[in-house]
Every structure is written in C-alpha cells, then in structure tokens.
Amino acid sequence: MDRETPPVRLEPREPPRSAIVWLHGLGADGHDFEPLAEQLRLPEALGVRYVFPHAAPRPVTVNGGMVMRAWYDILEIELGRRVDEAAIEASVAAVTELVEREIESGIPAERLVLAGFSQGGVIALNAGLRMPVRLAGVIGLSSYLPGGEALAARRDPANAATPVFLGHGRHDPVVPLALGQAARDAIAGFGNPLTWREYPMEHAVCMDEIDDLRGWLGDVLGR
C-alpha cells in the first residue's frame, strides 16, 4: 500500500457508523471506485464511510516491467501459478493496519466491510479472513485466490462465519471464470456464508452486480 498517499475518504453526512474499505485493481488507484459510493445508494441510516487506499507503484513483470500501482507483481500470464507471495503478504499486512486504524477511529469491526476488485480482491479475501476481529463481510469481485491452501491454514476463527460476496464475469479474459469458481469452492469449503454471482460481462463491474451488492451490504451492515 502507498503509505505516502493518503486514502480517498468519503464521509457520510452524519457521524460514521459503518465503513467499507475498497481495494482497486492493477494499474488503477484509490479514485477508481470512488463513483461506486454514489452508485450503491446505501441508506443514509447506515452511516457508511468509504475508504479507498492506493496500492504502491511497482514494476509489473507481465507488463514488461512497467511501473504501475499494484498490490503485488504479476509474474506470469497464467494467474494462479507462481505468485509474488512476499508482496501479497506485505499488502495484506498494510491493509490489516488500515482496517485496524478504522476500528480505532470508532468504527466497530462488525460494521466494517473489506472489499476489492481483481488484485484488490485477492488482498481483501486474504486480509479479511485472517483478521483477528470479526468483520461485517468481505467482498471479492472479478478475483481469485492464489495459495488457497495456505489461507485455509491461516484463517482466524474470528471470521469463520463472516459473510463473503464473490462476483465474476462469465467472459472475463483477465481473470478467467474458472479461477473465480475455484475461489468460490475454496471459500465454500471454509464454511463461510457465501454469495456467488456470475454476470454476462468481461473484467468489469456492471449495474446488476452493484444492485446485488446493495442488497448484500444492506444485510451485513444493517444487523
């Protein structure tokens, strides 16, 4: 995570009662999902603060070493094989610290959702299911789960029953649907309450997905 650039923060009109920390995908930044806050149209009564951190710039091997914002390096075109484990762990640690700061600011852990798209989803799933305090929910969109066996061993009991939402495009050319389905199967095996949705799209977010997220977030934050 880029510690030099503060996250984008969108505050509710009233003092915040909930928070959604959202991690962008490869080559984007914290502003990428900023419009989502308006598109979700969550009830004001939920008092949602949105936090959009920026990944640190780093060379990305599959893009010819071009420097861009990335939560970890992509070493091979075929995702799910050799992965940049050290950078994934560093990003998980940094995002965990960010979540802990939100909790320290007064947001109850059980009213905080950790979400991410693509690479950001990898970090959100790993950090969220390993947090030592129970979160409201974890979201992974157009994502996958490298090292699922390692995550299975490192999950924290605090989040054994935390709801997870996974959404994926059937025509995704970047993260193939099969990898999303493998993440779905792994998390289902963990025993977490799981919502899985497929959409007729590529590597993107669509309005049907946003509508589904609105209902799911209302459920997990409205308890």
N, C-alpha and C positions, 0 to 999 in steps of 0.2 A: 504494500500500500504506500502511496505517496504521502510521506509524513510532512513534506514541505508545503503541500497544497491542502488547505482545509476542505473537508467535505462540503458539498452543497447541502444546505439545510432549508427545508420548507416548514415553517411553523404554523400550527392551527391558530384560529382567531383567539380561542380561549387557551389557558394553560394546558400543555400536552398531557394526555392520559395514556397514550399508546405511541409506539414508534415502529416504523418499517425501515430497516437498513437494506438498501438495494445496491447490488454489485453489478457493474456494467460488464460487457463482453470485450473481447480482444480488439484493441485499436480504438476503442471509444473512450469516454471519460465520464465523470460523475454527472455531467449535464445530459447525457444521452437519454436517460429515463426520467428526466425532470418533468416532461409533459404528462407522464403516467399519473402523477398525483391528481391532476385535473380530470383525466380520462376515467379514473376509477370511481370518482364521485362517491367516496365513502361518507357515511353520515357524520355531520359535524360533532355529534354527541360522542363519537369515538375519540375525538381529540388527537388525531394522528399527526405526529411529527415524521417527516420523511428525511432520511439521511442518505446521501449519495456520495460515497467516497470515491477517490480516484486511485486506480492502480498506478504503481510506479512505472516510469518508462524503462524499457529493457530491450536488448536485441532479441528478435524472434527468428529462430533458426529457419523455419519453413518459409519465411518471407525474406530470405536472403540476408538475414542478419539486420534487417531494418529495425530501427529503434521505434517502439511504439508503446503505449500503455498496455500492460499485460500483467495478469496476476501470476503468471508463470510462463516459461518458454514452451513453445510447441516444437518438439524435436523431430517429429515425423508426420507426414501427411496422414497416415493411418492412425487416427486417435485411438486411445485405449491400449496402446502398446507401451513403448518406452516413454516414460513421463519424467518431468522435471520435479522430482519429489522434494528436493530441498526448497525450491521456490514455492511450491504448494504449501509446504509446512510453514514457511515464513509468512506467507499471505494469510494462512489460517490463524497464526498467532497474532498478526496485526489486526485482523478483523475481530478476533475474540477480544482484544484490548478495546477496540472501538465499541463493541457491544457492552462491555463492562462499564465503559465511561457513560454510556447512555443510561445504564441501570443506576450508576452512582448519581446521575443528574436528577433522578427521581422517577424514571420510568420503571414500573415493576417488570421484572423479567418475564412474567407470564402474560404481559401485554406487549411483548416485543416480537416482531417477525423479522427473520433474516431471509433475504431473497437474493436471487442472482440469475443472470442470463448467460448462457453458454459457459465460458470460463468462469464467470462470476457465480454461476450455479454450482460449479464444482467446489468452489471455496465455501459457498453458503451451506451446501449439504455437509461438507466435512466439518466446518466450524460449528454449525448448528447442532448436529447430532453428537458432538463432543463437548458441548458447553456443560459446565458443572451445575448450572441452574436451568430450570425448565423454562423454555421459551413458549410463546403462543403458537408458533408454527414456523416451518421452513419451506421455502419455495425454490424450485429449480426449473427454469424454462429453457428449452432447446439445449439441454445439458447432458452430462454423462457422469460416470462415477469411476474414474481410474482408481485402482487399488481398493476395490470394494471389500476385499478380504481383510485388508489392514484396518479399514474403517470399522468393520464388524467387531474387531477385537478392541478398538479404542473408543467405541461409543460410551457415553456416560449414562448411567442409569437414570439420571435426572430427566433425560429426554427420550427415554424408552417409549413413551406414549405420546410424544409430540406429533401433531398432525403434519403431514408433508403433502405439498401440491407439486405435481410434475406435469408440465405441458410440453408438447413436441409437435413439430410439423411433419406430416407424412412425406413431404417431398424435400426434406432438409438435405442439401448437398454438402453442408459443412460438418454437422454432427448427425450422421445417419440415424434414422429412426430406430434401427436395431440397437444402437448404443443407448438411446433413451430408454428403450424397453428393458435393456439389461440393468440399467439403474433402477427402473421400476421394480424389477424382480428382486434385486438385492434388497431394496428398502422394504418391500413387502415381506421378505424373509426376516428382516429385523423385527417385524411386528408392529411398526408404527402405523397408525391410521393413515391410509394413503389414498389420495385422489389423483387419478391419472386421466389426462385428456389428450387426444390427438386432434389435429386441425389440418385442413387442406391448405397448407402454406409451406414455405421454404424456411430458411433460418431467420425467423422474424417473430413478431408478436402481432396478433390480429385482434379485432374487436370482440369476436366470440370468446377468445381467451381472456380478455380484460373483463368481459361480463362474468365469466366463470370465476375469475379471481375476486371480483367484487363480492359475490355471494360467499365465497370461501373465507375471505378476510372478515366479512361481517360476522361469520360464525365464530371464528377463532378469537377475534378481538372483542366480540360482544358478550362473551360469557361473564 
